[in-house]
C-alpha cells in the first residue's frame, strides 16, 4: 500500500510556512533540512516540520495540498495548533539529521 503526505514546514522564528506533498516524508524533510532542495525552502531556511497528513492516493494528497495553499495564514496556524499546540518539530523523533 502506498502512502502520500502533505506537510507543513516552518523556520525557527515561525514566520513563514511551506506546504508540500511527498511519498517519503522522512526523506523529504531531510532534503529540506540539509538544503538539498533549491528555492523557497532553502531561501527561508524551512527545516521544522510542524504538521503532516497521510493519504492513500497521490490525487487526494495533491488536492489537499492545493486546498491548504489557498487558505488564509490564520486558518493554517489554527490547523497546526490543533494537532501540534507547541509547534514542536515533529521530525525530531525520526532523528532526521543535518549536515
Backbone bond lengths (Angstrom), bond angles and torsions (degrees), N, CA, C in turn:
res aa  C-N    CA-C-N  psi(-1)  N-CA   C-N-CA  omega(-1)  CA-C   N-CA-C  phi
1 X - - - 1.452 - - 1.536 109.57 -
2 X 1.303 115.71 131.51 1.457 120.85 178.93 1.523 110.10 -84.30
3 X 1.321 115.16 152.44 1.459 121.59 176.05 1.518 107.71 -130.47
4 X 1.298 114.45 140.33 1.463 121.03 178.76 1.518 107.72 -131.17
5 X 1.298 115.84 149.12 1.465 120.79 -173.93 1.523 110.85 -131.78
6 X 1.323 114.42 144.34 1.456 119.86 161.87 1.523 103.68 -104.93
7 X 1.310 115.68 147.69 1.458 118.47 -177.82 1.518 109.86 -143.51
8 X 1.316 114.46 155.53 1.462 121.08 176.51 1.518 107.77 -123.91
9 X 1.324 114.98 124.66 1.457 122.61 175.19 1.520 108.87 -108.96
10 X 1.314 115.26 154.99 1.455 121.05 172.29 1.522 108.41 -141.05
11 X 1.323 115.40 175.25 1.453 120.03 176.01 1.527 109.22 -97.41
12 X 1.319 117.36 178.78 1.464 121.05 -176.61 1.523 112.63 -62.06
13 X 1.320 117.55 -30.25 1.465 121.44 -178.95 1.528 112.97 -87.31
14 X 1.333 116.97 -4.51 1.473 123.22 179.90 1.524 112.46 63.31
15 X 1.312 117.72 26.26 1.464 120.50 -175.26 1.522 114.00 -90.08
16 X 1.328 117.25 -23.11 1.454 121.32 -175.90 1.525 108.93 -130.51
17 X 1.339 116.09 142.53 1.460 121.12 176.84 1.521 110.16 -117.44
18 X 1.319 115.42 145.58 1.458 122.23 174.79 1.516 108.32 -128.76
19 X 1.320 117.02 133.58 1.467 122.16 179.21 1.519 107.96 -116.36
20 X 1.331 115.79 129.91 1.452 120.79 179.77 1.515 111.76 -139.79
21 X 1.331 115.28 176.74 1.464 122.04 178.99 1.528 107.73 -134.95
22 X 1.330 116.80 144.46 1.460 121.44 -178.49 1.521 110.52 -158.29
23 X 1.331 115.08 165.13 1.461 119.52 173.67 1.527 110.97 -106.08
24 X 1.336 117.11 -0.63 1.466 122.39 178.50 1.525 107.92 -143.50
25 X 1.304 115.71 91.43 1.460 121.07 -172.19 1.529 112.36 -64.52
26 X 1.306 117.56 -44.22 1.459 120.95 -179.33 1.532 111.13 -60.71
27 X 1.327 116.78 -46.58 1.462 120.96 178.59 1.520 111.33 -61.62
28 X 1.324 116.42 -43.03 1.467 120.56 -176.46 1.523 111.31 -66.23
29 X 1.325 117.18 -41.70 1.464 120.38 177.58 1.531 109.40 -63.26
30 X 1.314 116.37 -42.09 1.464 120.92 176.81 1.527 110.33 -57.40
31 X 1.320 117.23 -45.53 1.469 121.43 179.82 1.525 111.67 -61.36
32 X 1.333 116.64 -43.96 1.469 119.90 179.05 1.526 110.30 -65.89
33 X 1.306 116.24 -46.87 1.465 121.06 -175.96 1.535 111.59 -61.93
34 X 1.301 116.70 -35.00 1.458 121.00 -178.26 1.528 112.38 -95.61
35 X 1.324 115.32 13.05 1.464 123.05 175.55 1.524 112.85 56.53
36 X 1.324 115.99 38.26 1.452 122.15 176.57 1.527 111.11 -86.22
37 X 1.329 116.33 -9.79 1.458 122.67 179.32 1.530 107.47 -107.71
38 X 1.319 116.38 111.79 1.459 120.17 179.83 1.521 110.28 -73.18
39 X 1.310 115.33 151.52 1.455 119.71 174.58 1.514 113.36 117.07
40 X 1.314 115.09 -143.79 1.463 123.29 -171.77 1.523 112.79 -55.27
41 X 1.336 116.85 -50.68 1.469 119.23 -175.08 1.523 111.30 -66.83
42 X 1.302 117.29 -33.57 1.457 121.08 178.04 1.532 109.59 -70.54
43 X 1.320 116.25 -45.91 1.465 121.74 -178.11 1.525 112.18 -60.20
44 X 1.335 116.63 -41.26 1.464 120.93 -175.84 1.530 113.53 -101.07
45 X 1.334 117.20 12.45 1.459 122.66 175.28 1.536 112.42 54.78
46 X 1.310 114.82 50.49 1.460 120.99 -178.26 1.526 108.98 -82.79
47 X 1.316 117.42 108.53 1.456 119.83 -175.05 1.528 113.78 -138.79
48 X 1.304 117.99 -1.34 1.457 121.83 -174.81 1.534 109.72 -107.64
49 X 1.323 116.64 114.07 1.461 122.06 178.64 1.530 108.76 -81.54
50 X 1.330 117.26 114.08 1.459 120.23 -176.54 1.530 113.90 -111.49
51 X 1.345 116.71 -11.95 1.469 119.45 179.71 1.517 109.04 -160.78
52 X 1.335 115.17 144.16 1.462 119.70 170.47 1.522 109.40 -154.75
53 X 1.313 114.64 156.27 1.458 122.58 177.90 1.519 107.86 -136.02
54 X 1.317 116.68 143.86 1.464 121.96 -178.75 1.527 110.28 -105.92
55 X 1.346 115.95 141.30 1.459 122.17 -179.75 1.528 109.82 -135.51
56 X 1.334 117.33 148.90 1.470 120.78 -179.42 1.531 113.55 -80.31
57 X 1.326 117.80 -16.36 1.464 119.27 -179.66 1.521 110.08 -132.69
58 X 1.323 114.95 148.43 1.460 120.66 179.30 1.522 110.96 -64.52
59 X 1.324 117.41 -33.41 1.470 120.25 -179.96 1.522 111.34 -64.35
60 X 1.337 116.63 -39.99 1.470 120.05 178.00 1.531 110.27 -66.29
61 X 1.320 116.12 -42.39 1.462 120.00 -179.34 1.528 110.92 -63.87
62 X 1.315 116.87 -43.99 1.468 120.56 179.44 1.529 110.95 -64.80
63 X 1.327 116.77 -40.06 1.472 120.21 178.49 1.528 110.42 -61.93
64 X 1.333 116.46 -41.65 1.462 120.30 179.83 1.539 110.26 -68.48
65 X 1.312 116.99 -40.54 1.465 120.59 177.77 1.531 110.16 -58.47
66 X 1.320 116.62 -47.04 1.470 120.79 179.87 1.524 111.35 -62.65
67 X 1.339 115.62 -40.37 1.462 120.09 178.67 1.530 110.02 -60.23
68 X 1.336 116.59 -50.36 1.466 120.59 -177.17 1.524 112.12 -64.34
69 X 1.317 117.29 -34.78 1.462 120.11 -179.99 1.527 112.24 -65.00
70 X 1.322 116.98 -21.57 1.461 120.58 178.73 1.529 112.80 -94.13
71 X 1.299 116.71 -4.42 1.460 120.76 179.07 1.522 111.10 -72.43
72 X 1.334 115.25 154.63 1.456 121.55 171.78 1.527 108.61 -70.97
73 X 1.306 116.51 153.22 1.470 120.90 -179.90 1.524 111.40 -56.55
74 X 1.308 116.96 -40.14 1.472 121.57 -179.45 1.524 110.55 -57.44
75 X 1.319 117.79 -42.42 1.472 121.79 -179.52 1.527 111.00 -66.64
76 X 1.330 116.24 -39.42 1.467 120.60 178.02 1.527 110.09 -64.34
77 X 1.334 115.96 -43.86 1.462 120.43 178.12 1.531 110.88 -59.24
78 X 1.323 116.68 -42.06 1.460 121.00 179.59 1.525 111.51 -65.87
79 X 1.327 117.08 -39.66 1.457 121.67 177.58 1.528 110.32 -60.70
80 X 1.318 116.47 -47.56 1.459 121.11 179.57 1.528 110.47 -63.47
81 X 1.314 116.99 -47.00 1.462 121.27 -177.81 1.523 112.91 -62.58
82 X 1.308 115.92 -29.61 1.466 120.24 179.99 1.534 111.44 -66.21
83 X 1.324 117.29 -42.74 1.457 120.58 -178.03 1.526 113.31 -97.00
84 X 1.328 117.13 -18.70 1.458 122.11 -175.61 1.531 108.55 -144.36
85 X 1.344 117.25 71.60 1.470 121.36 -172.43 1.530 115.44 -55.63
86 X 1.308 117.23 -30.09 1.463 120.10 -178.48 1.531 112.65 -96.30
87 X 1.321 116.24 3.42 1.467 122.66 179.46 1.542 110.34 53.40
88 X 1.313 115.71 42.98 1.459 121.00 177.64 1.526 109.64 -72.21
89 X 1.322 115.64 157.19 1.459 120.72 175.75 1.526 107.69 -77.20
90 X 1.317 116.83 108.77 1.459 122.04 -175.67 1.523 112.68 -70.65
91 X 1.304 117.63 -15.08 1.469 120.19 -179.93 1.524 112.64 -86.04
92 X 1.318 118.28 -7.79 1.463 120.60 -179.27 1.527 111.87 -57.10
93 X 1.314 116.92 -36.00 1.463 120.41 -178.96 1.522 112.53 -68.52
94 X 1.330 117.16 -17.09 1.472 121.61 179.69 1.510 111.75 -89.80
95 X 1.331 117.14 -8.35 1.460 122.09 -177.03 1.530 111.46 59.36
96 X 1.315 115.41 46.67 1.475 121.00 176.55 1.518 106.15 -75.74
97 X 1.295 117.06 112.01 1.460 120.86 -172.51 1.522 112.70 -85.81
98 X 1.308 113.69 169.70 1.462 121.43 174.66 1.516 108.03 -117.71
99 X 1.303 116.07 165.50 1.469 120.63 178.23 1.510 111.51 -71.42
